């Protein structure tokens, strides 16, 4: 089984028309998510976790980290390691924002390595963000993935 890190997009390569489909505040919240992943890719754990609320709840691979501190202690280093060496693309992104809360759902594909295993996974990521005086902060993350189906054989 792949590591829990394989559940979420790594090197986000936003597609302009996908991101543009999120208007106003939802687009700003999505930019925070992209900054979170960019910080992980750069190995900047402090930068990534600065975009999370202290009470953030992270669901990944059937487990839960119930605070930013728990995520930092339990999965941050593995997520940085995975994202540094993986590439990902966004296939579709939708979301909305109202009343200082935003939700963003992203579907994508990530390719990389977990130890000596090659990974090629279709991913889903849902994040809920809260607007604060310092900007949008991630309050909930749910990552999941599954193996990319094999290509149909040519006949």
C-alpha positions as CSV (number, residue, x, y, z in Angstrom):
1,X,0.0,0.0,0.0
2,X,1.4,3.5,-0.8
3,X,2.2,5.9,1.9
4,X,-0.4,8.2,3.1
5,X,1.4,11.0,1.3
6,X,0.3,9.6,-2.0
7,X,-3.3,10.7,-1.3
8,X,-2.9,14.3,-2.3
9,X,-1.6,16.5,-5.2
10,X,2.1,17.1,-5.1
11,X,3.6,19.6,-7.6
12,X,0.4,21.5,-8.4
13,X,0.3,22.7,-11.9
14,X,-2.9,24.7,-12.0
15,X,-4.7,24.9,-15.3
16,X,-5.6,28.5,-15.8
17,X,-9.2,27.9,-17.0
18,X,-9.9,25.5,-14.0
19,X,-8.7,28.0,-11.4
20,X,-10.4,30.8,-13.2
21,X,-13.7,28.9,-12.9
22,X,-13.5,29.7,-9.2
23,X,-14.6,33.3,-8.8
24,X,-13.8,35.9,-6.2
25,X,-13.2,34.5,-2.7
26,X,-13.2,30.9,-3.8
27,X,-10.4,31.7,-6.2
28,X,-8.5,33.4,-3.4
29,X,-9.0,30.3,-1.2
30,X,-7.8,28.0,-4.0
31,X,-4.6,30.2,-4.2
32,X,-4.0,29.5,-0.6
33,X,-4.2,25.8,-1.3
34,X,-1.8,26.1,-4.2
35,X,0.6,28.1,-1.9
36,X,0.4,25.3,0.7
37,X,1.4,22.7,-1.9
38,X,4.1,24.9,-3.3
39,X,5.6,25.3,0.2
40,X,5.6,21.5,0.7
41,X,7.3,21.1,-2.7
42,X,9.9,23.6,-1.7
43,X,10.5,21.8,1.6
44,X,9.1,24.7,3.5
45,X,7.2,23.0,6.3
46,X,6.8,26.3,8.3
47,X,5.4,28.0,5.2
48,X,3.0,25.2,4.6
49,X,1.7,25.0,8.2
50,X,1.5,28.8,8.5
51,X,-1.5,28.4,6.0
52,X,-3.3,26.0,8.4
53,X,-5.5,26.8,11.4
54,X,-4.2,25.6,14.7
55,X,-7.3,23.4,15.0
56,X,-7.0,22.0,11.5
57,X,-8.4,18.4,11.0
58,X,-6.6,16.3,8.4
59,X,-8.1,13.0,7.1
60,X,-5.6,10.9,5.1
61,X,-5.5,7.2,4.3
62,X,-8.2,6.4,6.8
63,X,-6.5,8.2,9.7
64,X,-6.9,11.6,11.3
65,X,-4.6,14.3,12.6
66,X,-6.8,16.5,14.9
67,X,-4.6,19.6,14.9
68,X,-1.9,21.4,13.0
69,X,0.6,20.2,15.7
70,X,-0.5,16.6,15.2
71,X,-0.1,16.9,11.4
72,X,3.3,18.5,11.8
73,X,4.4,15.7,14.1
74,X,2.9,12.8,12.2
75,X,2.9,13.5,8.4
76,X,4.5,16.8,7.5
77,X,8.0,15.4,6.9
78,X,6.7,12.5,4.8
79,X,4.4,14.8,2.7
80,X,7.4,17.1,2.0
81,X,9.6,14.2,1.0
82,X,6.9,12.8,-1.3
83,X,5.9,16.2,-2.9
84,X,9.6,17.1,-3.6
85,X,9.9,14.1,-5.9
86,X,6.4,13.8,-7.4
87,X,4.6,15.6,-10.1
88,X,0.9,16.3,-10.2
89,X,-1.7,17.9,-12.3
90,X,-5.1,19.2,-11.6
91,X,-7.8,17.6,-13.7
92,X,-10.8,19.5,-12.2
93,X,-11.4,21.9,-9.4
94,X,-14.7,23.3,-8.0
95,X,-15.6,25.3,-5.0
96,X,-17.4,28.2,-3.4
97,X,-17.1,30.7,-0.6
98,X,-19.6,32.5,1.5
99,X,-19.7,34.0,5.0
100,X,-15.9,33.6,5.5
101,X,-15.9,29.9,4.8
102,X,-14.7,28.3,1.5
103,X,-14.6,24.7,0.2
104,X,-12.5,23.6,-2.7
105,X,-12.6,20.1,-4.2
106,X,-9.8,19.1,-6.5
107,X,-9.4,16.0,-8.7
108,X,-5.9,15.3,-10.1
109,X,-3.2,12.8,-10.9
110,X,0.1,12.4,-9.1
111,X,3.1,10.4,-10.2
112,X,6.1,9.7,-8.0
113,X,7.9,7.1,-5.9
114,X,7.3,5.7,-2.4
115,X,10.5,3.9,-1.6
116,X,11.2,1.7,-4.5
117,X,7.6,1.6,-5.7
118,X,6.5,3.7,-8.6
119,X,3.1,5.4,-8.0
120,X,0.6,6.6,-10.5
121,X,-2.6,7.7,-8.7
122,X,-5.8,9.5,-9.3
123,X,-6.3,11.9,-6.4
124,X,-9.1,13.8,-4.7
125,X,-8.6,16.6,-2.2
126,X,-11.2,18.5,-0.4
127,X,-10.2,21.5,1.7
128,X,-12.3,23.8,3.9
129,X,-10.8,27.2,4.6
130,X,-11.7,30.0,7.0
131,X,-11.1,33.7,6.2
132,X,-9.0,35.3,9.0
133,X,-7.4,38.8,9.3
134,X,-4.2,37.1,8.0
135,X,-6.0,35.6,5.0
136,X,-7.5,32.2,4.2
137,X,-6.4,29.4,6.5
138,X,-7.0,25.6,6.0
139,X,-9.3,24.2,8.7
140,X,-10.0,20.8,7.1
141,X,-8.2,18.5,4.6
142,X,-9.5,15.2,3.2
143,X,-7.1,13.4,0.8
144,X,-7.7,10.2,-1.0
145,X,-6.4,8.4,-4.0
146,X,-6.5,5.2,-6.0
147,X,-4.3,3.6,-8.6
148,X,-4.6,4.9,-12.1
149,X,-6.4,2.3,-14.2
150,X,-4.3,0.6,-16.8
151,X,-4.6,1.9,-20.4
152,X,-6.8,-0.3,-22.6
153,X,-4.7,-2.7,-24.6
154,X,-4.3,-2.0,-28.3
155,X,-5.6,-4.7,-30.6
